[in-house]
Structure formats: C-alpha cells, structure tokens
C-alpha cells in the first residue's frame, strides 16, 4: 500500500468514526431514544422534560461533530481554504479527542470495576461511556492523529507503523 493510500485510509476512518458519533446525536435530535440512557440520565430527563430544547441542543452537537469529522477529510483532499489553519485545528481536535476519550473511558471502567469508589453512579451511562462513546472519541482522535503524523511536511522518509518489512 502506498503512503498516500495509507494516509487517505486513516483520514477516512477518522471521518467515519466522527460521523457515527454525529449520526447518533442527529437520531436523538429527531426524537430517537435508543441508547440515549448510555449518555446519561440527564439526557433522558432533558429529552422528556424539554424535548424541543433537547432537539435543538442535539442538532447543534450533531452538526459540530459532523463538521469536525468532514473538514479534515476535505482538507486532506485539498478542498478547504486555508489548509494550514484547518490542519492546526485538526491537530488540536485530535489531541482533545484522544485525551477526552481516553481519560473518560478509563475513568468509567475504574468506577465500574470498583477501583474508584463513588457514592452512587448511573451504571448504564458508565457502560455507554466506557464501552462505546468515549472509546469511539479516542479512536476518532487516534486515526486523525495518525493521519496528521503521516502527512507532516518535511517528514523524513522512514518506516511507519504501517510499513511491512
């Protein structure tokens, strides 16, 4: 596989992971409730008590996630103005996604395993964050970071994680 094909695959995977996140937010904005309890009881209560407010909030979140997923892909294809700006924003976003997703995943599992003791917790929410939403954030950030690393200007030609022998 050529370097270009490899880096293209990385940014496409990152985009897909981000769009999965965005699709669930859009689904919930449209009134869907499947897996909403895995986000947190606050989300279920907001959707029940203020469905219109929840819909607008979740629509905004869906649009932001979709933009964050699609812009790095478009930038990698040379289809965005100010490519250096979008690349810098992508770096910040990828690091944020990895830290946020990684820390929250580990924290959720630590609480569920009893390593970290709390007075009470929402088991469905912690399972959702530990097994689905936060690992998805982490992986989104990881694939975007790998793409950004592989496409750095001035990068010396050396073997990457994906080169074979």
PLY file of the C-alpha trace (Angstrom):
ply
format ascii 1.0
element vertex 165
property float x
property float y
property float z
element edge 164
property int vertex1
property int vertex2
end_header
0.00 0.00 0.00
1.38 3.40 -0.93
1.87 6.11 1.65
-0.86 8.20 0.01
-3.34 5.31 0.13
-2.42 4.65 3.77
-2.88 8.26 4.86
-6.10 8.54 2.87
-7.42 5.44 4.63
-6.54 6.90 8.04
-8.43 10.16 7.47
-11.42 8.27 6.01
-11.58 6.02 9.10
-11.38 9.08 11.36
-14.18 10.71 9.37
-16.36 7.61 9.60
-15.90 7.36 13.37
-16.82 11.02 13.78
-19.87 10.62 11.56
-21.06 7.67 13.67
-20.96 9.97 16.70
-22.77 12.69 14.75
-25.41 10.27 13.45
-26.44 9.25 16.96
-26.74 12.88 18.03
-28.86 13.57 14.95
-31.01 10.50 15.67
-31.62 11.71 19.23
-32.31 15.25 17.96
-35.03 13.75 15.77
-36.69 12.15 18.79
-35.00 8.74 18.85
-34.28 7.35 22.29
-32.33 4.13 21.65
-29.07 4.23 23.69
-29.82 7.73 24.99
-29.60 6.39 28.55
-25.97 5.43 27.83
-25.15 9.13 27.52
-26.54 9.87 30.97
-29.76 10.21 32.86
-29.52 13.98 32.38
-30.01 13.45 28.62
-33.06 11.24 29.15
-34.57 13.78 31.54
-33.88 16.70 29.21
-35.46 14.85 26.28
-38.51 14.02 28.39
-38.97 17.40 30.09
-37.88 19.73 27.28
-37.99 17.81 24.00
-37.70 20.92 21.83
-34.71 22.26 23.77
-33.08 18.81 23.67
-33.70 18.56 19.92
-32.01 21.89 19.17
-29.11 21.14 21.50
-28.55 17.70 19.98
-28.88 19.06 16.44
-26.15 21.59 17.19
-23.95 18.83 18.66
-24.59 16.64 15.58
-23.62 19.47 13.22
-20.44 20.24 15.16
-19.41 16.56 15.23
-20.15 16.19 11.50
-18.09 19.28 10.68
-15.23 18.05 12.87
-15.33 14.72 11.05
-15.64 16.02 7.49
-13.35 19.06 7.48
-10.08 17.10 7.99
-11.07 14.80 5.12
-11.87 17.72 2.81
-8.66 19.43 3.88
-6.64 16.28 3.10
-8.22 16.29 -0.36
-7.20 19.93 -0.90
-10.80 21.11 -0.90
-10.67 23.58 2.01
-9.47 27.20 2.00
-6.68 27.97 4.47
-5.36 24.39 4.72
-2.75 25.24 7.36
-5.43 26.68 9.64
-7.65 23.59 9.30
-4.66 21.32 9.82
-3.76 23.16 13.05
-7.37 22.94 14.24
-7.34 19.23 13.36
-4.23 18.73 15.49
-5.90 20.39 18.48
-9.09 18.40 17.90
-7.30 15.07 17.53
-5.36 15.52 20.77
-8.51 16.64 22.57
-10.47 13.62 21.27
-7.76 11.19 22.39
-7.37 12.75 25.84
-11.10 13.20 26.43
-11.99 9.76 25.13
-9.09 8.00 26.82
-9.49 9.59 30.24
-13.27 9.13 30.28
-13.02 5.52 29.11
-10.51 4.66 31.82
-12.47 6.56 34.47
-15.74 4.83 33.57
-14.14 1.39 33.77
-12.35 2.26 37.02
-15.67 3.19 38.63
-17.44 0.13 37.21
-14.63 -2.15 38.45
-14.72 -0.59 41.92
-11.17 0.74 41.65
-12.56 4.25 42.09
-15.30 4.40 44.68
-18.17 6.85 44.33
-21.31 7.18 46.44
-23.62 6.38 43.53
-23.41 6.18 39.78
-25.51 5.60 36.70
-24.42 2.13 35.53
-25.96 2.43 32.03
-24.22 5.74 31.46
-20.85 4.46 32.65
-21.16 1.37 30.45
-22.06 3.58 27.49
-19.12 5.88 28.12
-16.68 3.09 28.96
-17.58 0.71 26.14
-18.96 2.89 23.35
-18.96 6.68 23.26
-15.59 7.51 24.78
-13.62 4.71 23.06
-15.19 5.98 19.83
-13.94 9.50 20.61
-10.49 8.09 21.38
-10.32 6.08 18.15
-11.55 9.05 16.11
-8.74 11.15 17.58
-6.18 8.37 17.17
-6.86 7.83 13.47
-6.88 11.56 12.83
-3.58 11.94 14.71
-2.02 9.08 12.74
-3.14 10.74 9.50
-1.70 14.08 10.59
1.59 12.47 11.61
1.88 10.63 8.31
1.24 13.79 6.27
3.60 16.19 8.01
5.63 18.38 5.67
9.35 17.80 5.87
8.82 14.35 7.30
11.91 12.29 6.65
11.20 9.12 4.72
11.32 6.48 7.38
9.36 3.37 8.14
5.97 3.96 9.66
3.80 1.79 11.86
2.05 0.52 8.75
5.06 -0.39 6.59
5.65 -4.08 6.18
9.18 -5.50 6.48
0 1
1 2
2 3
3 4
4 5
5 6
6 7
7 8
8 9
9 10
10 11
11 12
12 13
13 14
14 15
15 16
16 17
17 18
18 19
19 20
20 21
21 22
22 23
23 24
24 25
25 26
26 27
27 28
28 29
29 30
30 31
31 32
32 33
33 34
34 35
35 36
36 37
37 38
38 39
39 40
40 41
41 42
42 43
43 44
44 45
45 46
46 47
47 48
48 49
49 50
50 51
51 52
52 53
53 54
54 55
55 56
56 57
57 58
58 59
59 60
60 61
61 62
62 63
63 64
64 65
65 66
66 67
67 68
68 69
69 70
70 71
71 72
72 73
73 74
74 75
75 76
76 77
77 78
78 79
79 80
80 81
81 82
82 83
83 84
84 85
85 86
86 87
87 88
88 89
89 90
90 91
91 92
92 93
93 94
94 95
95 96
96 97
97 98
98 99
99 100
100 101
101 102
102 103
103 104
104 105
105 106
106 107
107 108
108 109
109 110
110 111
111 112
112 113
113 114
114 115
115 116
116 117
117 118
118 119
119 120
120 121
121 122
122 123
123 124
124 125
125 126
126 127
127 128
128 129
129 130
130 131
131 132
132 133
133 134
134 135
135 136
136 137
137 138
138 139
139 140
140 141
141 142
142 143
143 144
144 145
145 146
146 147
147 148
148 149
149 150
150 151
151 152
152 153
153 154
154 155
155 156
156 157
157 158
158 159
159 160
160 161
161 162
162 163
163 164
